[in-house]
């Protein structure tokens, strides 16, 4: 079926992953779950006997992989104990592999622990806007004196 070296899970449907084997006889499910654990860093125990759970793991894995392809990280890094936290309101699991600049800035701004979450923080240089030199003021003409 699939060689044990090739693991592009987006090309294999969940039913095949749940029931299939590689040419070597290795269960696709065990290979997928290994990749899922490494990529998504789940905080809860994995339930192998639950089909709905496996579908959820599959969707989460694909979403995480898709996001990691778009990630731009300038050097932010979470402390190990905070890897796997979720971004409030999104359910998105954050690890150093999935941490983007935008997410890091949101965590710094919105999370109660803010800077304590990070072992490395990028300090942004303030943007200095070019100021126009003020135009010299035109000299006023003296007022003509009123004649009485």
Secondary structure, DSSP 8 states (H G I E B T S, - for coil): -B-TT---GGGS-HHHHHH-BBTTS-BHHHHHHHHHHHHH--SS---TT-HHHHHHHHHHHHHHHHHHHT---SS-EE-GGGTTEEETTTTEEE-TTT--HHHHHHHHHHSTTGGGGEEE----------------------------
